[in-house]
Amino acid sequence: MRRILSIDGGGIRGTFPAAYLAHLEDDLDRPIHEYFDLIAGTSTGGIIAIGLAMGLTAKEILDLYERRGPEIFSQQHNGLRGWAERQARKVKWAAWGPKYQPDGLKTALSDVLGERRIGDAKTRLMIPAWHQQMGAVYIFKTAHHERLKTDYKELARDAAMATASAPTYFREFIAARDVGLVDGGIWANNPTGIAVAEGIGTLGWAPSDIRILSIGCLEDVVEMRDAYGAARLAPKLAGLFMAGQSHGSNGLAHILTGDVGGSNHKAIYRVSQPVPEGFFALDDTSKIQKLKSRAFAQARIDKPDLSPVFFSDTVEPFEPIYRC
């Protein structure tokens, strides 16, 4: 059996998958990355994926969200000062530029990941980003195939910054060799489908052997009218596009693995929760405790079903083709 862990994007809502994995890891003898052959993550999910692959525990990554989340999203201050700062950011965001400076995120990632490179990953990695100038897909990968000769040399924190640089929230991230990249959520906010395609097409895994634990960052329940004008629809577009991509990605994974209606073969284990639209904003750090509560409760329910599939034993150690 080949096991894949896939983690969606979603800003501070990444607290949910981080807390979910931390609760699962409490019952394991080894770090959770040792139970997966491939880990894929986009945006906030990419940060979690990279951290796990570098050997951090899920609890350490959860601590990053709790301690550094307010710093990353400039929400350290309460009261009148905090309110005034939030209003100023909203005006800036609507009028002329990104809502946040990247300094807080860059510092937090540097503190956690240090000088580690993608080639230091202890399991196979896929981290989607997007090249704006070319309008093209850009995926950071470990050297798990002989043609993957470049990315393993890149700094892990740069890959994390690139995949998490969500347009309008952060400016474009300039990576090595002056490559400008933004959030992989532009095209693969849910990377489940491309992770399965990587397993089958690049790594040569049999579709029937693949099992995927796919963790979302909650799903907004959007009530749609029959028709909208442009001004009313615009605020909903990003959420609609991400929801559509997520359903398409899951559907592709189901088809590729044979986990389809009428089949007794279960390959995709999807974890997410519906929530009221707008209640958990992508940058609202005041909801971290609520996100943790939801995640711990969900993991408690899911453990009996997930344990025999994903956590009965560890996988074979990853041996990259090229090393740093």
SEZAMAR-565966 format. One record per residue (C-alpha): residue number from 1; y, z, x; residue in three letters. Coordinates in Angstrom, 2 decimals, always signed. Last residue first. Layout:
N
[pt NUM [Y Z X] "ALA"] ...
END
This chain:
324
[pt 324 [+18.17 -1.05 +22.12] "CYS"] [pt 323 [+14.74 -2.28 +21.09] "ARG"] [pt 322 [+13.34 -5.59 +19.88] "TYR"] [pt 321 [+10.15 -6.11 +17.84] "ILE"] [pt 320 [+10.57 -2.81 +16.07] "PRO"] [pt 319 [+7.55 -0.50 +15.74] "GLU"] [pt 318 [+7.72 +1.52 +12.51] "PHE"] [pt 317 [+5.22 +4.37 +12.31] "PRO"] [pt 316 [+2.42 +3.82 +9.77] "GLU"] [pt 315 [+3.22 +5.38 +6.42] "VAL"] [pt 314 [+3.02 +9.06 +5.47] "THR"] [pt 313 [+0.54 +10.49 +2.99] "ASP"] [pt 312 [+0.29 +11.51 -0.68] "SER"] [pt 311 [+4.03 +11.00 -1.11] "PHE"] [pt 310 [+4.67 +7.62 -2.72] "PHE"] [pt 309 [+2.08 +6.99 -5.46] "VAL"] [pt 308 [+0.46 +10.41 -5.85] "PRO"] [pt 307 [+3.85 +12.18 -5.72] "SER"] [pt 306 [+5.82 +9.91 -8.05] "LEU"] [pt 305 [+4.26 +10.80 -11.38] "ASP"] [pt 304 [+4.13 +14.59 -10.89] "PRO"] [pt 303 [+7.61 +14.57 -9.26] "LYS"] [pt 302 [+9.44 +12.80 -12.10] "ASP"] [pt 301 [+10.44 +15.76 -14.30] "ILE"] [pt 300 [+11.64 +17.96 -11.43] "ARG"] [pt 299 [+13.42 +14.95 -9.95] "ALA"] [pt 298 [+15.36 +14.48 -13.20] "GLN"] [pt 297 [+16.51 +18.12 -13.31] "ALA"] [pt 296 [+17.57 +18.03 -9.66] "PHE"] [pt 295 [+19.50 +14.78 -10.17] "ALA"] [pt 294 [+21.34 +15.88 -13.31] "ARG"] [pt 293 [+22.44 +19.14 -11.70] "SER"] [pt 292 [+23.55 +17.37 -8.53] "LYS"] [pt 291 [+25.71 +14.95 -10.51] "LEU"] [pt 290 [+27.26 +17.85 -12.42] "LYS"] [pt 289 [+28.03 +19.61 -9.13] "GLN"] [pt 288 [+29.70 +16.49 -7.74] "ILE"] [pt 287 [+31.89 +15.93 -10.81] "LYS"] [pt 286 [+35.19 +17.06 -9.23] "SER"] [pt 285 [+34.68 +14.37 -6.57] "THR"] [pt 284 [+35.88 +11.65 -8.93] "ASP"] [pt 283 [+35.79 +8.46 -6.82] "ASP"] [pt 282 [+33.25 +6.25 -8.62] "LEU"] [pt 281 [+34.23 +7.74 -11.98] "ALA"] [pt 280 [+31.59 +9.79 -13.81] "PHE"] [pt 279 [+32.87 +10.11 -17.39] "PHE"] [pt 278 [+34.14 +6.53 -17.52] "GLY"] [pt 277 [+31.49 +5.16 -19.87] "GLU"] [pt 276 [+29.23 +7.90 -21.18] "PRO"] [pt 275 [+26.07 +8.30 -19.07] "VAL"] [pt 274 [+22.70 +6.54 -18.98] "PRO"] [pt 273 [+20.36 +7.88 -16.29] "GLN"] [pt 272 [+18.66 +6.32 -13.27] "SER"] [pt 271 [+15.23 +6.21 -11.68] "VAL"] [pt 270 [+13.19 +3.00 -11.56] "ARG"] [pt 269 [+9.56 +3.07 -10.48] "TYR"] [pt 268 [+8.53 -0.55 -9.95] "ILE"] [pt 267 [+4.92 -1.39 -9.09] "ALA"] [pt 266 [+2.89 -0.69 -12.21] "LYS"] [pt 265 [-0.05 -3.05 -12.83] "HIS"] [pt 264 [-1.51 -2.73 -16.32] "ASN"] [pt 263 [+0.13 -6.02 -17.28] "SER"] [pt 262 [+1.25 -6.93 -20.80] "GLY"] [pt 261 [+4.91 -6.94 -19.79] "GLY"] [pt 260 [+5.44 -7.51 -16.10] "VAL"] [pt 259 [+4.71 -5.67 -12.85] "ASP"] [pt 258 [+3.41 -8.76 -11.07] "GLY"] [pt 257 [+5.23 -7.83 -7.85] "THR"] [pt 256 [+7.54 -10.87 -7.80] "LEU"] [pt 255 [+8.17 -10.69 -11.55] "ILE"] [pt 254 [+9.06 -6.99 -11.60] "HIS"] [pt 253 [+11.27 -7.34 -8.54] "ALA"] [pt 252 [+13.17 -10.24 -10.10] "LEU"] [pt 251 [+13.71 -8.24 -13.28] "GLY"] [pt 250 [+15.03 -5.27 -11.30] "ASN"] [pt 249 [+17.52 -7.49 -9.51] "SER"] [pt 248 [+18.58 -9.18 -12.75] "GLY"] [pt 247 [+19.10 -5.84 -14.47] "HIS"] [pt 246 [+21.16 -4.62 -11.52] "SER"] [pt 245 [+23.20 -7.81 -11.31] "GLN"] [pt 244 [+24.09 -7.57 -15.00] "GLY"] [pt 243 [+25.08 -3.93 -14.70] "ALA"] [pt 242 [+27.19 -4.67 -11.63] "MET"] [pt 241 [+28.96 -7.57 -13.37] "PHE"] [pt 240 [+29.63 -5.51 -16.49] "LEU"] [pt 239 [+30.97 -2.58 -14.50] "GLY"] [pt 238 [+33.30 -4.80 -12.49] "ALA"] [pt 237 [+34.48 -6.60 -15.63] "LEU"] [pt 236 [+35.35 -3.57 -17.76] "LYS"] [pt 235 [+38.95 -3.14 -16.62] "PRO"] [pt 234 [+39.57 -6.90 -17.12] "ALA"] [pt 233 [+38.34 -7.07 -20.73] "LEU"] [pt 232 [+41.41 -5.59 -22.40] "ARG"] [pt 231 [+43.92 -7.65 -20.42] "ALA"] [pt 230 [+41.92 -10.88 -20.80] "ALA"] [pt 229 [+41.61 -10.65 -24.58] "GLY"] [pt 228 [+38.32 -9.42 -25.95] "TYR"] [pt 227 [+35.74 -10.45 -28.54] "ALA"] [pt 226 [+32.75 -8.99 -30.35] "ASP"] [pt 225 [+33.51 -5.52 -29.04] "ARG"] [pt 224 [+31.48 -3.84 -26.35] "MET"] [pt 223 [+30.39 -0.20 -26.11] "GLU"] [pt 222 [+29.58 +0.49 -22.48] "VAL"] [pt 221 [+26.91 +3.06 -21.60] "VAL"] [pt 220 [+27.58 +3.63 -17.92] "ASP"] [pt 219 [+24.48 +3.66 -15.74] "GLU"] [pt 218 [+23.78 +6.40 -13.20] "LEU"] [pt 217 [+23.78 +5.92 -9.41] "CYS"] [pt 216 [+20.42 +4.15 -9.38] "GLY"] [pt 215 [+17.19 +4.94 -7.56] "ILE"] [pt 214 [+14.46 +2.34 -7.04] "SER"] [pt 213 [+11.10 +3.67 -5.82] "LEU"] [pt 212 [+9.17 +0.50 -5.13] "ILE"] [pt 211 [+5.42 -0.05 -4.75] "ARG"] [pt 210 [+4.09 -3.17 -3.00] "ILE"] [pt 209 [+0.39 -3.95 -2.50] "ASP"] [pt 208 [+0.14 -6.46 -5.39] "SER"] [pt 207 [+2.90 -8.56 -3.85] "PRO"] [pt 206 [+0.95 -8.91 -0.57] "ALA"] [pt 205 [+3.22 -8.17 +2.35] "TRP"] [pt 204 [+4.27 -11.05 +4.59] "GLY"] [pt 203 [+7.17 -9.28 +6.27] "LEU"] [pt 202 [+9.75 -11.98 +5.67] "THR"] [pt 201 [+8.85 -13.43 +2.26] "GLY"] [pt 200 [+6.95 -10.59 +0.58] "ILE"] [pt 199 [+8.72 -7.53 +1.92] "GLY"] [pt 198 [+12.09 -9.25 +2.13] "GLU"] [pt 197 [+11.74 -10.49 -1.48] "ALA"] [pt 196 [+10.94 -6.91 -2.55] "VAL"] [pt 195 [+14.06 -5.67 -0.78] "ALA"] [pt 194 [+16.11 -8.51 -2.30] "ILE"] [pt 193 [+15.07 -7.47 -5.79] "GLY"] [pt 192 [+15.64 -3.74 -5.31] "THR"] [pt 191 [+19.11 -4.12 -3.76] "PRO"] [pt 190 [+21.08 -2.83 -6.78] "ASN"] [pt 189 [+24.73 -3.39 -5.87] "ASN"] [pt 188 [+23.60 -6.74 -4.51] "ALA"] [pt 187 [+26.37 -9.36 -4.85] "TRP"] [pt 186 [+29.78 -7.69 -4.53] "ILE"] [pt 185 [+27.90 -4.40 -4.16] "GLY"] [pt 184 [+27.50 -5.31 -0.49] "GLY"] [pt 183 [+30.95 -3.82 +0.06] "ASP"] [pt 182 [+33.24 -5.68 +2.44] "VAL"] [pt 181 [+33.05 -7.42 +5.81] "LEU"] [pt 180 [+35.42 -8.87 +8.43] "GLY"] [pt 179 [+33.67 -9.92 +11.66] "VAL"] [pt 178 [+35.96 -9.24 +14.61] "ASP"] [pt 177 [+33.16 -9.41 +17.20] "ARG"] [pt 176 [+31.86 -6.03 +15.97] "ALA"] [pt 175 [+32.99 -4.93 +12.51] "ALA"] [pt 174 [+36.36 -5.26 +10.79] "ILE"] [pt 173 [+36.15 -3.44 +7.47] "PHE"] [pt 172 [+38.06 -4.94 +4.55] "GLU"] [pt 171 [+40.38 -2.49 +2.85] "ARG"] [pt 170 [+39.12 +0.41 +0.78] "PHE"] [pt 169 [+39.16 +1.16 -2.97] "TYR"] [pt 168 [+40.45 -2.25 -4.15] "THR"] [pt 167 [+37.37 -3.95 -2.64] "PRO"] [pt 166 [+34.54 -1.51 -1.83] "ALA"] [pt 165 [+34.18 -0.88 +1.89] "SER"] [pt 164 [+30.80 +0.88 +1.61] "ALA"] [pt 163 [+28.60 -1.90 +3.05] "THR"] [pt 162 [+30.95 -2.39 +5.98] "ALA"] [pt 161 [+31.46 +1.28 +6.78] "MET"] [pt 160 [+27.71 +1.95 +6.78] "ALA"] [pt 159 [+27.05 -1.05 +9.01] "ALA"] [pt 158 [+29.76 +0.17 +11.36] "ASP"] [pt 157 [+28.30 +3.71 +11.37] "ARG"] [pt 156 [+24.92 +2.32 +12.43] "ALA"] [pt 155 [+26.45 +0.69 +15.48] "LEU"] [pt 154 [+25.17 -2.84 +16.00] "GLU"] [pt 153 [+22.46 -3.70 +18.54] "LYS"] [pt 152 [+19.71 -3.91 +15.90] "TYR"] [pt 151 [+21.79 -6.52 +14.11] "ASP"] [pt 150 [+21.29 -9.34 +16.60] "THR"] [pt 149 [+17.74 -10.54 +17.29] "LYS"] [pt 148 [+16.21 -10.71 +13.82] "LEU"] [pt 147 [+14.14 -13.89 +14.38] "ARG"] [pt 146 [+11.08 -11.92 +15.60] "GLU"] [pt 145 [+10.90 -9.86 +12.42] "HIS"] [pt 144 [+11.34 -6.11 +11.90] "HIS"] [pt 143 [+14.37 -5.93 +14.19] "ALA"] [pt 142 [+16.38 -3.79 +11.77] "THR"] [pt 141 [+18.54 -5.56 +9.24] "LYS"] [pt 140 [+22.25 -5.80 +8.35] "PHE"] [pt 139 [+22.70 -8.28 +5.52] "ILE"] [pt 138 [+25.68 -10.63 +5.16] "TYR"] [pt 137 [+25.87 -12.87 +2.07] "VAL"] [pt 136 [+28.61 -15.48 +2.08] "ALA"] [pt 135 [+32.07 -16.19 +0.69] "GLY"] [pt 134 [+32.98 -17.41 +4.16] "MET"] [pt 133 [+36.18 -15.39 +4.44] "GLN"] [pt 132 [+34.83 -12.54 +2.34] "GLN"] [pt 131 [+31.62 -11.83 +4.28] "HIS"] [pt 130 [+29.65 -9.50 +2.02] "TRP"] [pt 129 [+27.44 -6.52 +2.87] "ALA"] [pt 128 [+23.78 -5.69 +2.22] "PRO"] [pt 127 [+21.92 -3.02 +4.24] "ILE"] [pt 126 [+18.21 -3.64 +4.82] "MET"] [pt 125 [+16.31 -1.16 +7.02] "LEU"] [pt 124 [+12.82 -0.78 +8.48] "ARG"] [pt 123 [+11.96 +2.77 +9.52] "THR"] [pt 122 [+12.84 +5.08 +12.41] "LYS"] [pt 121 [+16.20 +3.44 +12.92] "ALA"] [pt 120 [+17.49 +3.50 +16.51] "ASP"] [pt 119 [+17.92 -0.28 +16.50] "GLY"] [pt 118 [+20.59 +0.14 +13.85] "ILE"] [pt 117 [+22.61 +1.93 +16.50] "ARG"] [pt 116 [+23.33 +5.61 +16.93] "ARG"] [pt 115 [+26.65 +6.46 +18.55] "GLU"] [pt 114 [+27.53 +9.29 +16.14] "GLY"] [pt 113 [+25.84 +9.04 +12.76] "LEU"] [pt 112 [+27.11 +12.21 +11.10] "VAL"] [pt 111 [+30.49 +12.73 +12.78] "ASP"] [pt 110 [+31.18 +8.99 +12.90] "SER"] [pt 109 [+30.33 +8.65 +9.21] "LEU"] [pt 108 [+32.72 +11.46 +8.27] "ALA"] [pt 107 [+35.49 +10.08 +10.47] "THR"] [pt 106 [+35.17 +6.56 +9.05] "LYS"] [pt 105 [+35.14 +7.82 +5.47] "LEU"] [pt 104 [+38.25 +9.93 +5.99] "GLY"] [pt 103 [+40.07 +7.17 +7.87] "ASP"] [pt 102 [+39.38 +4.42 +5.32] "PRO"] [pt 101 [+42.75 +4.79 +3.54] "GLN"] [pt 100 [+42.36 +4.91 -0.20] "TYR"] [pt 99 [+43.47 +3.04 -3.35] "LYS"] [pt 98 [+43.61 -0.37 -1.75] "PRO"] [pt 97 [+46.86 -2.27 -2.17] "GLY"] [pt 96 [+49.76 -3.66 -4.14] "TRP"] [pt 95 [+50.42 -2.63 -7.72] "ALA"] [pt 94 [+47.48 -1.06 -9.51] "ALA"] [pt 93 [+46.12 +0.83 -6.52] "TRP"] [pt 92 [+49.58 +1.92 -5.36] "LYS"] [pt 91 [+50.40 +3.29 -8.81] "VAL"] [pt 90 [+47.03 +5.02 -9.07] "LYS"] [pt 89 [+47.43 +6.48 -5.59] "ARG"] [pt 88 [+50.80 +7.99 -6.49] "ALA"] [pt 87 [+49.31 +9.55 -9.63] "GLN"] [pt 86 [+46.47 +11.11 -7.64] "ARG"] [pt 85 [+48.87 +12.53 -5.04] "GLU"] [pt 84 [+51.05 +14.08 -7.75] "ALA"] [pt 83 [+48.05 +15.73 -9.42] "TRP"] [pt 82 [+46.82 +17.16 -6.11] "GLY"] [pt 81 [+50.24 +18.58 -5.33] "ARG"] [pt 80 [+50.58 +20.07 -8.81] "LEU"] [pt 79 [+47.29 +21.92 -8.67] "GLY"] [pt 78 [+44.42 +21.02 -6.35] "ASN"] [pt 77 [+44.32 +19.44 -2.92] "HIS"] [pt 76 [+41.32 +18.11 -1.01] "GLN"] [pt 75 [+41.07 +14.97 -3.12] "GLN"] [pt 74 [+41.68 +12.28 -0.52] "SER"] [pt 73 [+38.58 +10.25 -1.45] "PHE"] [pt 72 [+36.85 +10.69 +1.91] "ILE"] [pt 71 [+38.14 +14.27 +2.24] "GLU"] [pt 70 [+36.93 +15.26 -1.22] "PRO"] [pt 69 [+33.49 +13.76 -0.42] "GLY"] [pt 68 [+33.20 +15.48 +2.98] "ARG"] [pt 67 [+31.53 +18.77 +2.12] "ARG"] [pt 66 [+29.50 +17.84 -0.97] "GLU"] [pt 65 [+28.73 +14.25 -0.07] "TYR"] [pt 64 [+27.81 +15.10 +3.53] "LEU"] [pt 63 [+25.70 +18.04 +2.31] "ASP"] [pt 62 [+23.66 +15.57 +0.27] "LEU"] [pt 61 [+23.02 +13.67 +3.49] "ILE"] [pt 60 [+21.79 +16.84 +5.21] "GLU"] [pt 59 [+19.55 +17.58 +2.22] "LYS"] [pt 58 [+18.09 +14.08 +2.36] "ALA"] [pt 57 [+17.03 +14.81 +5.93] "THR"] [pt 56 [+18.56 +12.84 +8.77] "LEU"] [pt 55 [+16.18 +10.76 +10.88] "GLY"] [pt 54 [+18.24 +7.63 +11.49] "MET"] [pt 53 [+16.43 +5.92 +8.62] "ALA"] [pt 52 [+17.56 +8.65 +6.24] "LEU"] [pt 51 [+21.19 +8.30 +7.28] "GLY"] [pt 50 [+21.06 +4.52 +7.05] "ILE"] [pt 49 [+19.60 +4.61 +3.54] "ALA"] [pt 48 [+22.08 +7.23 +2.34] "ILE"] [pt 47 [+25.05 +5.26 +3.67] "ILE"] [pt 46 [+23.59 +2.09 +2.19] "GLY"] [pt 45 [+23.25 +3.80 -1.18] "GLY"] [pt 44 [+26.99 +4.55 -1.01] "THR"] [pt 43 [+27.46 +0.80 -0.49] "SER"] [pt 42 [+24.03 -0.83 -0.83] "THR"] [pt 41 [+20.68 +0.57 +0.24] "GLY"] [pt 40 [+17.30 -0.72 +1.35] "ALA"] [pt 39 [+14.54 +1.36 +2.93] "ILE"] [pt 38 [+11.29 -0.23 +4.12] "LEU"] [pt 37 [+7.87 +1.17 +5.00] "ASP"] [pt 36 [+8.47 +4.48 +3.20] "PHE"] [pt 35 [+6.86 +7.94 +3.48] "TYR"] [pt 34 [+8.29 +8.74 +6.91] "GLU"] [pt 33 [+11.80 +8.36 +5.46] "HIS"] [pt 32 [+11.24 +11.52 +3.41] "ILE"] [pt 31 [+11.22 +13.87 +6.37] "PRO"] [pt 30 [+7.75 +15.48 +6.72] "ARG"] [pt 29 [+5.78 +18.24 +5.02] "ASP"] [pt 28 [+7.07 +17.34 +1.60] "LEU"] [pt 27 [+7.87 +19.61 -1.36] "ASP"] [pt 26 [+11.59 +20.01 -0.62] "ASP"] [pt 25 [+11.81 +16.26 +0.01] "GLU"] [pt 24 [+11.66 +15.52 -3.72] "LEU"] [pt 23 [+14.69 +17.77 -4.32] "HIS"] [pt 22 [+16.60 +16.18 -1.46] "ALA"] [pt 21 [+15.73 +12.72 -2.80] "LEU"] [pt 20 [+17.29 +13.53 -6.18] "TYR"] [pt 19 [+20.31 +15.17 -4.53] "ALA"] [pt 18 [+21.02 +12.06 -2.44] "ALA"] [pt 17 [+20.30 +9.77 -5.40] "PRO"] [pt 16 [+22.83 +11.66 -7.60] "PHE"] [pt 15 [+25.46 +12.35 -4.93] "THR"] [pt 14 [+25.72 +8.58 -4.61] "GLY"] [pt 13 [+27.97 +8.99 -7.65] "ARG"] [pt 12 [+30.68 +9.49 -5.03] "ILE"] [pt 11 [+30.78 +5.70 -4.72] "GLY"] [pt 10 [+28.19 +3.82 -6.80] "GLY"] [pt 9 [+25.82 +1.63 -4.83] "GLY"] [pt 8 [+22.11 +1.50 -5.56] "ASP"] [pt 7 [+19.23 +2.91 -3.50] "ILE"] [pt 6 [+15.91 +1.16 -2.81] "SER"] [pt 5 [+12.90 +2.89 -1.24] "LEU"] [pt 4 [+9.98 +0.56 -0.53] "ILE"] [pt 3 [+6.31 +1.45 -0.13] "ARG"] [pt 2 [+3.56 -0.83 +1.13] "ARG"] [pt 1 [+0.00 +0.00 +0.00] "MET"] 
END
